[in-house]
Amino acid sequence: MKVKLQNHDIKAINLVLGQKQTSFEDEMSHLKPLKLNILKQNIAVDRHYVCDEYTYATDLATSCIKEILDSKIVDKCEIDALIVVSHTPDYLMPSNSQIIHKNLNLSSKTLCFDITAFCSGFVQGLFNAFLMLDNENINNVILCCVSIKSKIINKNDKFTFSTISDSASCVLISKSKIDSKAYFSSEIFSEEVLNETEPISAYKHSPNEFLNLDNDKFFKVVFQNYPKLFYEFTKFCDRRIDKFIFHAPSNFFYKKLLEALELDKSLCFNGALKDIGNTDINSVIANLIFYKLSMQDMGGGTEYIFRQFWHRDCA
């Protein structure tokens, strides 16, 4: 599926992280120096951020969105839709979007939508936001992606835990008055879906309480299928692309992906991984922010905010 959409304006972006910062070396201090150095080279994560025991997805998301609303870029009564994307909801019911709506006291006319998604969640959410904005009655959409993965990872899996960061992002998107196109492409390979990721309990019983991913299957699916999708997409997109940003959970994965795509490293950016770890659903948005900051380009009417989140009860 390849789709051309009406492009819309990103007015503001915010990203917040869990309040507990720990270095990769401290988390993996039980390893011998040689093995630790090899892991550091492959992972390339210096530190990560996780939430304390009192902070969950809706807490982090509420704080993230509130900062955008407090900046007065848009009045909260003008928010026509709230899209919340996550695979770590506080509850199955009520949904994250409804709790966040209550916390922020948004208009009763604001549409609330929840999407369950993992690494591709930001792109999926952006696609849905652009579709909404094509409706004549919708002018402002908030897209919020939140991952509190530290609470569902088996604590015995120190390696995975030491690389991930809890995070929430908020993107304010407004209807554009300029006629321009955005491009979206997707292809689904569902044959191994129940084997690649072991099901997590919900209404259908499953003995697994934690998120377990078969990395071998994950790598196989990506590297067998993504290069073709990528080349077809770049041909479909009739614009010159100045910079590529990919989701990458580790430096090893990132390097192998660039090799498979035969891309020059200078055309790509992955600066957020080293400083804040694998932010999962927010890795693309984190790299977008870091890239803009690295270019020292804060213009264009877009406000880029980056700060570390502290729970309201912390000193």
Backbone torsions as a table, in degrees:
resi	resn	phi	psi	omega
1	MET	NA	122.8	175.1
2	LYS	-124.0	131.5	-173.4
3	VAL	-133.8	136.6	168.9
4	LYS	-102.5	127.8	-177.9
5	LEU	-116.8	159.1	168.2
6	GLN	-68.0	128.4	179.7
7	ASN	-75.9	145.7	178.3
8	HIS	-130.5	170.2	-168.4
9	ASP	-96.0	124.1	171.1
10	ILE	-84.3	112.4	-174.5
11	LYS	-89.1	-32.7	-177.8
12	ALA	-158.5	149.6	177.9
13	ILE	-134.2	138.2	174.8
14	ASN	-136.1	144.8	177.0
15	LEU	-136.2	130.1	176.4
16	VAL	-126.0	152.1	-177.1
17	LEU	-121.2	163.5	172.3
18	GLY	-60.0	153.1	-169.7
19	GLN	-85.8	-9.6	-177.8
20	LYS	-99.7	109.0	-178.6
21	GLN	-97.2	131.1	178.7
22	THR	-139.4	140.1	179.3
23	SER	-80.2	153.3	178.4
24	PHE	-61.6	-39.0	-179.6
25	GLU	-63.4	-41.0	179.2
26	ASP	-66.3	-41.1	-179.8
27	GLU	-64.1	-35.6	-175.3
28	MET	-108.1	28.4	-175.8
29	SER	-65.5	-14.8	-179.8
30	HIS	-75.2	-12.1	-178.3
31	LEU	-85.3	156.3	174.3
32	LYS	-71.9	148.9	-174.7
33	PRO	-51.9	-41.1	-178.1
34	LEU	-62.3	-48.1	-179.4
35	LYS	-66.6	-37.2	178.9
36	LEU	-62.7	-41.8	179.7
37	ASN	-66.0	-38.2	178.0
38	ILE	-64.2	-43.7	178.8
39	LEU	-63.2	-40.7	-179.1
40	LYS	-62.5	-38.6	179.2
41	GLN	-67.2	-39.7	-178.5
42	ASN	-76.3	-34.3	-176.6
43	ILE	-90.1	-43.1	179.1
44	ALA	59.2	40.3	174.9
45	VAL	-114.7	122.2	179.5
46	ASP	-84.9	-38.0	-176.0
47	ARG	-153.4	162.2	174.9
48	HIS	-141.9	167.0	-173.3
49	TYR	-130.9	126.3	177.6
50	VAL	-128.9	156.3	-178.7
51	CYS	-77.0	154.1	174.4
52	ASP	-76.4	-179.5	-173.5
53	GLU	-68.5	-15.7	-176.8
54	TYR	-97.5	-6.6	-172.2
55	THR	-108.7	124.4	-179.5
56	TYR	-123.4	-174.7	-171.5
57	ALA	-56.6	-46.9	-175.9
58	THR	-69.9	-28.4	175.8
59	ASP	-64.4	-49.4	-178.0
60	LEU	-65.5	-43.4	-178.9
61	ALA	-66.0	-41.9	179.2
62	THR	-60.3	-45.3	179.1
63	SER	-62.1	-41.0	-178.2
64	CYS	-63.9	-47.4	-178.7
65	ILE	-69.9	-38.3	-177.9
66	LYS	-58.6	-37.9	-179.1
67	GLU	-64.9	-36.5	175.0
68	ILE	-65.1	-45.3	-179.1
69	LEU	-65.9	-37.3	179.2
70	ASP	-66.5	-22.3	-180.0
71	SER	-75.9	-7.5	175.5
72	LYS	65.1	23.0	174.3
73	ILE	-66.6	-35.0	176.2
74	VAL	-146.3	145.7	176.4
75	ASP	-79.2	141.5	-175.2
76	LYS	-64.5	-22.8	177.1
77	CYS	-71.9	-11.9	179.9
78	GLU	-96.1	2.7	177.5
79	ILE	-80.2	111.7	-176.3
80	ASP	-85.1	-28.0	-178.7
81	ALA	-149.2	143.3	174.6
82	LEU	-121.5	118.8	177.2
83	ILE	-110.2	122.1	178.6
84	VAL	-115.7	122.7	-178.5
85	VAL	-113.4	127.1	-178.8
86	SER	-165.0	156.5	168.0
87	HIS	-117.9	10.6	178.1
88	THR	-129.5	60.7	-179.0
89	PRO	-67.4	155.7	175.4
90	ASP	-63.1	-43.0	-178.5
91	TYR	-142.1	162.9	168.0
92	LEU	-70.8	-34.4	177.0
93	MET	-155.0	131.2	1.9
94	PRO	-71.4	161.1	-176.3
95	SER	-76.3	160.6	178.3
96	ASN	-55.9	-44.9	-174.2
97	SER	-62.6	-36.0	-178.8
98	GLN	-71.4	-37.8	178.2
99	ILE	-67.2	-43.3	178.8
100	ILE	-64.3	-40.2	176.5
101	HIS	-57.2	-45.3	178.4
102	LYS	-63.9	-46.3	-178.1
103	ASN	-59.4	-36.4	-176.5
104	LEU	-93.7	-5.3	-179.1
105	ASN	54.0	50.8	177.9
106	LEU	-74.8	168.0	-179.3
107	SER	-61.7	145.4	177.8
108	SER	-66.5	-16.0	179.3
109	LYS	-89.1	-4.3	178.5
110	THR	-70.0	126.3	177.2
111	LEU	-73.4	137.1	179.4
112	CYS	-119.1	127.5	179.3
113	PHE	-133.0	141.8	175.5
114	ASP	-120.1	137.3	176.5
115	ILE	-124.4	129.9	173.7
116	THR	-93.3	116.1	-177.9
117	ALA	-157.2	157.4	179.8
118	PHE	-103.4	-123.8	-171.3
119	CYS	-59.2	-32.3	-177.4
120	SER	-86.5	7.2	-172.4
121	GLY	-60.9	-39.0	-179.1
122	PHE	-63.6	-44.7	-179.6
123	VAL	-65.7	-41.5	177.7
124	GLN	-62.2	-43.0	179.5
125	GLY	-64.9	-40.9	179.0
126	LEU	-63.5	-40.8	177.6
127	PHE	-58.9	-47.1	-179.3
128	ASN	-67.4	-36.6	177.8
129	ALA	-63.7	-42.0	179.2
130	PHE	-65.3	-38.8	176.5
131	LEU	-62.2	-41.9	178.9
132	MET	-61.7	-42.2	-175.8
133	LEU	-69.6	-13.8	173.4
134	ASP	-73.3	-13.3	176.0
135	ASN	-78.1	134.4	-174.7
136	GLU	-64.2	-21.2	-177.7
137	ASN	-93.4	-2.0	-179.4
138	ILE	-113.6	122.7	-176.6
139	ASN	-117.5	-27.6	-177.8
140	ASN	-137.6	128.3	179.0
141	VAL	-126.1	135.3	170.3
142	ILE	-103.1	124.1	174.5
143	LEU	-106.0	120.4	180.0
144	CYS	-120.6	124.3	175.1
145	CYS	-113.5	130.8	-176.1
146	VAL	-140.3	136.0	178.8
147	SER	-136.7	116.7	174.8
148	ILE	-112.8	63.2	-171.3
149	LYS	-69.6	-23.8	-177.9
150	SER	-60.3	-24.1	-176.5
151	LYS	-83.6	-12.5	-178.9
152	ILE	-115.7	-1.5	177.6
153	ILE	-85.8	136.3	176.3
154	ASN	-60.0	120.2	-175.1
155	LYS	-63.0	-17.3	175.8
156	ASN	-75.4	-15.6	177.3
157	ASP	-88.1	74.7	-174.4
158	LYS	-63.5	-34.2	-177.7
159	PHE	-62.6	-50.3	-179.9
160	THR	-65.3	-44.5	-177.1
161	PHE	-61.1	-36.4	-174.7
162	SER	-74.6	-8.1	-177.4
163	THR	-109.4	-17.0	-175.2
164	ILE	-92.2	153.4	174.5
165	SER	-127.6	136.7	171.7
166	ASP	-74.1	139.2	-175.8
167	SER	-158.2	159.4	170.7
168	ALA	-140.4	140.8	176.4
169	SER	-123.9	153.1	175.6
170	CYS	-132.2	126.9	177.4
171	VAL	-123.1	120.9	175.9
172	LEU	-93.8	119.6	-176.8
173	ILE	-121.1	129.4	-178.7
174	SER	-119.5	154.2	-179.6
175	LYS	-60.9	133.1	-179.7
176	SER	-91.0	143.5	175.9
177	LYS	-95.5	-3.8	-179.7
178	ILE	-99.4	133.2	-179.7
179	ASP	-81.4	101.0	176.4
180	SER	-145.5	165.5	-172.6
181	LYS	-112.9	146.3	169.3
182	ALA	-115.1	157.7	-172.9
183	TYR	-126.3	137.8	-179.5
184	PHE	-139.0	137.4	177.7
185	SER	-140.2	141.5	-178.9
186	SER	-149.7	143.5	173.7
187	GLU	-142.6	131.9	-174.1
188	ILE	-106.8	133.3	175.9
189	PHE	-121.5	90.3	-168.8
190	SER	-97.5	3.6	-175.1
191	GLU	-58.6	-38.0	-175.7
192	GLU	-105.1	17.1	-169.4
193	VAL	-58.6	-38.7	-178.7
194	LEU	-85.5	-8.6	176.4
195	ASN	-98.0	-35.9	-179.3
196	GLU	-64.4	-45.5	178.7
197	THR	-120.4	117.7	179.9
198	GLU	-67.4	129.8	-174.8
199	PRO	-58.1	140.2	176.7
200	ILE	-97.5	141.4	-175.3
201	SER	-57.9	138.8	169.2
202	ALA	-147.6	-119.2	176.7
203	TYR	-78.2	-34.9	177.2
204	LYS	-84.7	129.2	-172.6
205	HIS	-64.8	138.9	172.8
206	SER	-150.9	136.0	-179.2
207	PRO	-74.1	-11.8	-175.4
208	ASN	-82.7	125.0	179.6
209	GLU	-100.6	-6.9	-174.2
210	PHE	-124.8	163.3	176.4
211	LEU	-78.9	119.0	178.4
212	ASN	-125.7	121.2	-178.4
213	LEU	-116.1	132.3	175.1
214	ASP	-82.3	98.3	-174.7
215	ASN	-63.7	-32.1	178.6
216	ASP	-62.2	-45.9	178.0
217	LYS	-66.1	-39.4	179.2
218	PHE	-59.6	-49.5	178.9
219	PHE	-61.5	-42.0	-177.5
220	LYS	-62.5	-46.4	-179.8
221	VAL	-62.9	-44.1	-177.9
222	VAL	-63.7	-52.5	-171.8
223	PHE	-78.8	-16.5	173.8
224	GLN	-82.1	-30.9	-170.0
225	ASN	-115.6	-28.9	-172.1
226	TYR	-69.3	-39.9	-179.6
227	PRO	-54.1	-43.3	179.7
228	LYS	-63.7	-45.0	178.9
229	LEU	-60.6	-40.4	-178.8
230	PHE	-64.1	-47.3	-178.9
231	TYR	-65.6	-39.1	178.3
232	GLU	-65.8	-37.1	179.9
233	PHE	-67.7	-43.9	-178.9
234	THR	-64.9	-29.1	175.1
235	LYS	-74.6	-36.9	-179.8
236	PHE	-67.3	-38.0	179.9
237	CYS	-78.2	119.3	-175.1
238	ASP	-94.3	30.9	175.9
239	ARG	-119.2	153.2	172.9
240	ARG	-77.1	129.6	-178.1
241	ILE	-98.8	120.1	-176.6
242	ASP	-83.3	-33.0	-176.0
243	LYS	-149.3	138.4	177.1
244	PHE	-106.3	135.0	174.4
245	ILE	-124.1	121.3	-178.7
246	PHE	-116.0	148.4	168.5
247	HIS	-71.6	129.7	178.9
248	ALA	-146.0	117.8	-178.2
249	PRO	-75.0	-14.2	-179.2
250	SER	-155.4	163.1	177.9
251	ASN	-66.2	-34.7	178.4
252	PHE	-61.4	-47.8	179.0
253	PHE	-61.2	-43.7	-178.3
254	TYR	-61.0	-46.4	-180.0
255	LYS	-63.7	-43.6	179.9
256	LYS	-65.5	-35.6	179.2
257	LEU	-65.9	-45.1	179.1
258	LEU	-63.1	-36.6	177.0
259	GLU	-64.8	-43.6	-179.0
260	ALA	-64.8	-34.2	-178.9
261	LEU	-89.2	-6.7	-178.8
262	GLU	55.1	45.4	-179.2
263	LEU	-102.0	138.1	173.8
264	ASP	-68.7	133.7	-177.0
265	LYS	-59.1	-29.5	-178.4
266	SER	-66.3	-19.0	179.7
267	LEU	-87.5	-4.2	-173.1
268	CYS	-122.4	160.2	179.2
269	PHE	-139.6	133.2	178.7
270	ASN	-147.6	40.1	-172.6
271	GLY	-71.9	-18.7	-175.5
272	ALA	-75.3	-28.1	-174.1
273	LEU	-57.7	-45.8	-176.7
274	LYS	-63.9	-41.7	-172.9
275	ASP	-83.4	-33.9	-174.6
276	ILE	-130.0	7.9	174.8
277	GLY	79.6	-170.7	-179.7
278	ASN	-82.2	106.4	-179.1
279	THR	-89.4	9.7	169.0
280	ASP	60.8	-115.4	-176.3
281	ILE	-60.7	-19.8	-177.1
282	ASN	-105.8	11.8	-175.1
283	SER	-66.1	-37.2	178.7
284	VAL	-67.0	-46.7	-179.1
285	ILE	-66.6	-35.8	177.2
286	ALA	-63.7	-43.3	179.0
287	ASN	-68.4	-33.0	175.6
288	LEU	-61.7	-44.6	179.2
289	ILE	-64.8	-46.9	-179.2
290	PHE	-63.3	-36.6	179.0
291	TYR	-65.2	-45.4	178.9
292	LYS	-62.9	-39.2	178.1
293	LEU	-66.6	-39.7	-179.9
294	SER	-65.5	-29.1	178.0
295	MET	-85.6	-7.6	-178.2
296	GLN	52.5	43.4	-179.6
297	ASP	-118.5	96.7	-177.3
298	MET	-107.9	15.4	-174.6
299	GLY	-88.1	-159.0	176.6
300	GLY	77.6	11.2	178.4
301	GLY	78.2	4.9	-179.4
302	THR	-104.6	134.0	-177.6
303	GLU	-102.7	118.8	-179.8
304	TYR	-105.7	123.4	-176.3
305	ILE	-123.1	136.7	175.3
306	PHE	-142.1	122.1	177.6
307	ARG	-151.5	164.7	176.2
308	GLN	-92.0	132.4	-177.3
309	PHE	-81.3	136.5	173.5
310	TRP	-120.7	132.2	-179.7
311	HIS	-61.8	144.3	-173.7
312	ARG	-59.3	-23.6	-177.8
313	ASP	-90.6	-3.2	-179.6
314	CYS	-81.9	150.0	178.3
315	ALA	-70.5	NA	NA
